[in-house]
Amino acid sequence: MNHHDRFFKAVFSQPKHAIDHFRRFLPAEVVAALDVDTASLVPGSFVDERLAELHTDLLFSVGLAGSANNGAEAFVYVLFEHQSSIDRAMPLRLLRYMMRIWDRWLETNGNYPHQLPPIVPLVLYHGASAWTAATSLSELFSVPPEALASLRPHLPDFQMVLNDLSQYSDAQVRDGGLAGGARLLFKHIQELADDADGSGATWMASVVVRVAAAEGLMAARLVVEYLLVAKAPEPEQLAELVKPALGSEGAKMVMSTADRLRAEGRREGRREGLVPARRLFVALAEERYGPLPTPLRQQVDEASLEALEGLTEALLRGSSLEDLLSFPDDE
């Protein structure tokens, strides 16, 4: 999961922020038909695994408005789209994901109920250019308009709700505390990451301050983490910029977040380095000694990166299998 996805899920998986977004960015008639205040997160993802780096999703169960609909259920399915190029087949992809939602609902509620819960598909898009692709399934059918008019009653169709952040003003997207700060950063994150002279740092600090004023330092920490992972700006600069408004506690929060991210990065780097280090040692050792004895294979599987580097150096110096088996692990 990339840093865009992590930030999106950290913010919008919280029902209060999802509800805020639904009230502001779903069509008014949809909000009127749904009891959005009842929104609750449904666990799981319905995205194709091979496309998980391009978009991520959240599913919310909501009630229907009106006393006559007591107990009736609907879903709002939010797909967060952050690839640089527009997905021209998005309605078809959404249909596949919606079918998976219904399939799971059927498994949970009986295979053949008389009615299905409606699903409102919402795409949150923050690409560099405006969305120009289809927003309804019928737009993807390769038929002349006059033929489509005749065939339409017999074809599946739906209109997705598109929230293209590039088409909203900053004032429209920034309200709403943490959710507003997230939308604002999603809208501008690419230009901020390309900010060569660092002039956007003051603006980014203002987003941190705005979120902290609305929801506290814990919420602002999520914004800081997103900015630092996106490498815009440097933590020391951000700490100094937020200090006048948030005081020393705000500056400490920025630096402690940076320290944690550095430590996590070092740990992740060590984990990623273990696999090629193991492969290299095994390949070199088996070329010299043939199939390795089980105790040595177990030792290699459990060794730290530093121990593997030592084992490989010992192997290259001509150490025997007995010497390798007795080689200490330094962790």
C-alpha positions as CSV (number, residue, x, y, z in Angstrom):
1,M,0.0,0.0,0.0
2,N,1.5,3.4,-1.0
3,H,1.4,6.5,1.1
4,H,-1.6,8.0,-0.8
5,D,-3.6,4.9,0.1
6,R,-2.5,4.8,3.7
7,F,-3.4,8.5,4.2
8,F,-6.7,8.0,2.4
9,K,-7.7,5.0,4.6
10,A,-6.4,6.5,7.8
11,V,-8.7,9.5,7.3
12,F,-11.8,8.3,5.4
13,S,-12.1,4.9,7.1
14,Q,-13.2,6.9,10.2
15,P,-17.0,7.2,9.8
16,K,-17.2,10.9,10.9
17,H,-14.8,11.9,8.1
18,A,-16.6,9.7,5.5
19,I,-20.0,11.2,6.6
20,D,-18.6,14.7,6.3
21,H,-17.4,13.9,2.7
22,F,-20.7,12.3,1.8
23,R,-22.7,15.4,3.0
24,R,-20.4,17.8,1.0
25,F,-19.7,15.8,-2.2
26,L,-22.6,13.4,-2.9
27,P,-25.4,14.9,-5.0
28,A,-28.1,16.5,-2.8
29,E,-30.8,14.1,-4.0
30,V,-28.6,11.1,-3.0
31,V,-27.9,12.6,0.5
32,A,-31.7,13.2,0.9
33,A,-32.4,9.5,0.1
34,L,-29.7,8.1,2.4
35,D,-29.4,8.4,6.2
36,V,-25.7,9.2,5.9
37,D,-25.3,9.7,9.6
38,T,-25.7,5.9,10.0
39,A,-22.7,5.2,7.8
40,S,-20.5,2.4,9.1
41,L,-17.3,0.9,7.6
42,V,-17.6,-2.6,6.1
43,P,-14.3,-4.5,6.3
44,G,-12.6,-5.7,3.2
45,S,-11.5,-4.6,-0.3
46,F,-13.0,-5.4,-3.7
47,V,-10.2,-4.1,-5.9
48,D,-8.2,-6.4,-8.2
49,E,-5.0,-7.2,-6.5
50,R,-2.9,-6.3,-9.6
51,L,-4.5,-2.8,-9.6
52,A,-4.0,-2.2,-5.8
53,E,-1.2,0.3,-6.5
54,L,-3.5,2.4,-8.7
55,H,-6.6,2.7,-6.5
56,T,-7.9,1.7,-3.2
57,D,-11.4,1.4,-1.8
58,L,-13.7,1.7,1.2
59,L,-17.3,0.4,1.6
60,F,-19.8,1.9,3.9
61,S,-23.2,0.6,4.9
62,V,-25.9,3.3,5.3
63,G,-29.6,3.3,6.1
64,L,-32.2,4.7,3.8
65,A,-33.9,7.9,4.9
66,G,-37.5,7.9,6.0
67,S,-39.5,6.0,8.6
68,A,-40.9,3.7,6.0
69,N,-37.4,2.4,5.3
70,N,-36.5,1.3,8.8
71,G,-34.0,-1.5,8.6
72,A,-33.4,-1.0,4.8
73,E,-29.7,-1.0,3.8
74,A,-27.7,0.7,1.1
75,F,-24.0,1.0,0.4
76,V,-21.7,3.8,-0.6
77,Y,-18.6,2.5,-2.3
78,V,-15.7,4.9,-2.4
79,L,-12.9,4.2,-4.9
80,F,-9.8,6.4,-4.5
81,E,-8.1,6.9,-7.8
82,H,-4.6,8.2,-7.8
83,Q,-2.9,7.0,-11.0
84,S,-1.4,9.7,-13.2
85,S,-3.4,8.5,-16.3
86,I,-7.2,8.3,-16.4
87,D,-8.8,4.9,-16.4
88,R,-11.0,4.9,-19.5
89,A,-12.9,1.8,-18.4
90,M,-13.6,3.0,-14.9
91,P,-17.4,2.3,-15.1
92,L,-16.7,-1.3,-16.2
93,R,-14.2,-1.7,-13.4
94,L,-16.7,-0.3,-10.9
95,L,-19.3,-2.8,-12.1
96,R,-17.0,-5.7,-11.4
97,Y,-16.3,-4.4,-7.9
98,M,-20.0,-3.8,-7.2
99,M,-20.8,-7.4,-8.3
100,R,-18.3,-8.6,-5.7
101,I,-20.0,-6.5,-3.1
102,W,-23.4,-8.0,-4.0
103,D,-21.9,-11.5,-4.1
104,R,-20.6,-11.2,-0.6
105,W,-23.9,-9.7,0.6
106,L,-25.7,-12.7,-0.9
107,E,-23.4,-15.1,0.9
108,T,-24.1,-13.3,4.1
109,N,-27.8,-12.8,3.7
110,G,-28.9,-15.9,1.8
111,N,-28.3,-16.8,-1.8
112,Y,-31.6,-15.7,-3.4
113,P,-33.2,-12.8,-1.6
114,H,-36.0,-11.0,-3.5
115,Q,-34.2,-7.6,-3.4
116,L,-30.6,-6.3,-3.4
117,P,-29.3,-3.3,-1.5
118,P,-28.5,-0.3,-3.8
119,I,-24.8,0.7,-4.2
120,V,-23.8,4.3,-4.8
121,P,-20.3,4.3,-6.5
122,L,-18.2,7.3,-5.7
123,V,-14.8,7.9,-7.3
124,L,-12.4,10.3,-5.6
125,Y,-9.9,11.4,-8.2
126,H,-6.9,13.5,-7.7
127,G,-4.9,13.2,-10.9
128,A,-2.8,15.9,-12.4
129,S,-5.4,16.6,-15.2
130,A,-9.1,16.8,-15.2
131,W,-11.2,13.6,-15.7
132,T,-12.2,13.3,-19.3
133,A,-13.3,9.6,-19.5
134,A,-16.7,8.0,-19.2
135,T,-18.7,8.3,-15.9
136,S,-21.5,5.9,-16.9
137,L,-21.5,2.4,-18.1
138,S,-23.6,3.2,-21.2
139,E,-20.9,5.5,-22.5
140,L,-18.6,2.5,-23.0
141,F,-21.0,0.7,-25.4
142,S,-19.7,0.8,-29.0
143,V,-23.0,1.6,-30.7
144,P,-24.4,4.7,-32.5
145,P,-26.5,7.0,-30.3
146,E,-29.7,6.1,-32.1
147,A,-29.1,2.4,-31.6
148,L,-28.2,2.9,-27.9
149,A,-31.5,4.6,-27.4
150,S,-33.3,1.5,-28.6
151,L,-31.1,-0.9,-26.7
152,R,-30.8,1.0,-23.4
153,P,-33.8,-0.7,-21.7
154,H,-32.0,-4.0,-22.1
155,L,-28.5,-3.0,-21.1
156,P,-27.0,-2.6,-17.6
157,D,-26.2,1.0,-16.8
158,F,-25.3,3.3,-13.9
159,Q,-23.8,6.7,-13.3
160,M,-20.9,7.0,-10.9
161,V,-20.4,10.0,-8.7
162,L,-17.2,11.6,-9.7
163,N,-15.3,13.9,-7.2
164,D,-12.6,15.3,-9.4
165,L,-10.7,17.5,-6.9
166,S,-9.1,19.5,-9.7
167,Q,-12.6,20.9,-10.5
168,Y,-13.2,22.3,-7.0
169,S,-11.8,25.4,-5.5
170,D,-9.5,25.2,-2.5
171,A,-12.2,26.8,-0.4
172,Q,-14.6,24.0,-1.4
173,V,-12.4,21.1,-0.5
174,R,-10.6,22.4,2.6
175,D,-13.5,22.7,5.0
176,G,-14.1,19.8,7.3
177,G,-11.1,19.5,9.6
178,L,-8.9,16.5,8.8
179,A,-11.1,15.4,5.9
180,G,-10.7,18.8,4.4
181,G,-7.0,18.9,4.9
182,A,-6.7,15.5,3.2
183,R,-8.7,16.6,0.2
184,L,-6.6,19.8,-0.1
185,L,-3.4,17.9,0.0
186,F,-4.6,15.3,-2.5
187,K,-5.5,18.1,-4.8
188,H,-2.0,19.7,-4.7
189,I,0.4,16.9,-3.6
190,Q,2.0,16.4,-7.0
191,E,2.9,20.1,-7.4
192,L,4.1,20.2,-3.8
193,A,6.3,17.1,-4.4
194,D,7.8,18.9,-7.4
195,D,8.3,22.2,-5.4
196,A,12.0,22.7,-6.3
197,D,12.5,26.0,-4.4
198,G,10.5,25.0,-1.3
199,S,8.1,27.9,-1.6
200,G,5.1,25.6,-0.9
201,A,6.4,24.7,2.6
202,T,4.6,27.6,4.3
203,W,1.3,26.6,2.6
204,M,1.8,23.0,3.8
205,A,2.5,24.1,7.3
206,S,-0.8,26.1,7.2
207,V,-2.7,22.9,6.4
208,V,-1.1,21.2,9.4
209,V,-2.0,24.2,11.6
210,R,-5.6,24.2,10.3
211,V,-6.1,20.5,11.0
212,A,-4.5,20.8,14.5
213,A,-6.8,23.8,15.3
214,A,-9.9,21.8,14.3
215,E,-9.0,18.4,15.6
216,G,-5.8,18.4,17.7
217,L,-2.2,17.3,17.2
218,M,-3.1,13.6,16.9
219,A,-5.1,14.4,13.7
220,A,-2.4,16.8,12.5
221,R,0.2,14.0,12.9
222,L,-1.5,12.1,10.1
223,V,-1.0,15.1,7.8
224,V,2.6,15.5,8.8
225,E,3.3,11.8,8.1
226,Y,1.8,12.1,4.6
227,L,3.8,15.2,3.8
228,L,7.1,13.7,5.1
229,V,6.6,10.4,3.2
230,A,5.9,12.4,0.1
231,K,9.2,14.2,0.7
232,A,7.6,17.7,0.9
233,P,9.0,19.5,2.9
234,E,12.0,18.7,5.1
235,P,11.0,17.9,8.7
236,E,13.2,20.6,10.3
237,Q,11.7,23.2,8.0
238,L,8.1,22.0,8.7
239,A,8.8,22.0,12.5
240,E,10.0,25.6,12.4
241,L,7.0,26.7,10.3
242,V,4.3,25.2,12.6
243,K,6.0,26.3,15.8
244,P,4.6,29.9,15.9
245,A,1.0,28.6,15.8
246,L,1.4,25.2,17.6
247,G,4.2,25.9,20.0
248,S,7.0,23.6,21.0
249,E,4.6,20.6,21.2
250,G,3.7,21.0,17.6
251,A,7.4,21.2,16.6
252,K,8.2,18.1,18.7
253,M,5.3,16.3,17.1
254,V,6.8,16.9,13.6
255,M,10.2,15.8,14.6
256,S,9.1,12.7,16.5
257,T,7.0,11.7,13.4
258,A,10.1,12.1,11.2
259,D,12.2,10.1,13.6
260,R,9.6,7.3,13.6
261,L,9.4,7.3,9.8
262,R,13.2,7.1,9.6
263,A,13.3,4.1,12.0
264,E,10.6,2.4,10.1
265,G,12.4,3.0,6.8
266,R,15.6,1.5,8.2
267,R,13.7,-1.6,9.4
268,E,11.9,-1.9,6.1
269,G,15.2,-1.6,4.2
270,R,16.7,-4.3,6.3
271,R,13.7,-6.6,5.7
272,E,13.9,-5.9,1.9
273,G,17.6,-6.6,1.9
274,L,17.3,-10.0,3.6
275,V,15.8,-11.8,0.6
276,P,18.6,-11.0,-1.9
277,A,21.2,-11.5,0.7
278,R,19.9,-15.0,1.5
279,R,19.7,-15.9,-2.2
280,L,23.3,-14.7,-2.8
281,F,24.7,-16.7,0.1
282,V,22.8,-19.9,-0.8
283,A,23.8,-19.7,-4.5
284,L,27.5,-19.2,-3.6
285,A,27.6,-21.8,-0.9
286,E,25.8,-24.5,-3.0
287,E,28.1,-23.8,-6.0
288,R,31.1,-24.5,-3.7
289,Y,29.7,-27.3,-1.4
290,G,26.6,-28.6,-3.1
291,P,23.3,-28.9,-1.3
292,L,23.5,-27.3,2.1
293,P,22.8,-29.2,5.3
294,T,19.5,-28.5,6.9
295,P,21.0,-26.8,10.0
296,L,22.9,-24.3,7.8
297,R,19.7,-23.6,5.7
298,Q,17.8,-23.0,9.0
299,Q,20.6,-20.7,10.2
300,V,20.5,-18.7,7.0
301,D,16.7,-18.4,7.1
302,E,16.8,-17.0,10.7
303,A,19.9,-14.8,10.3
304,S,19.9,-11.0,10.4
305,L,21.1,-9.0,7.5
306,E,24.4,-8.2,9.3
307,A,24.9,-11.9,10.1
308,L,24.2,-12.9,6.4
309,E,26.8,-10.3,5.3
310,G,29.3,-11.9,7.7
311,L,28.5,-15.4,6.5
312,T,29.0,-14.4,2.9
313,E,32.3,-12.7,3.7
314,A,33.4,-15.9,5.5
315,L,32.3,-18.0,2.6
316,L,34.4,-15.9,0.2
317,R,37.4,-16.3,2.4
318,G,37.1,-20.0,2.1
319,S,35.6,-21.0,5.4
320,S,34.5,-24.6,5.8
321,L,30.9,-25.8,6.3
322,E,31.8,-26.4,9.9
323,D,33.0,-22.9,10.3
324,L,29.9,-21.5,8.7
325,L,27.6,-23.5,11.0
326,S,29.3,-22.1,14.0
327,F,29.3,-18.5,12.7
328,P,27.6,-16.2,15.3
329,D,24.4,-14.2,14.6
330,D,25.1,-10.7,15.9
331,E,21.4,-9.9,16.7
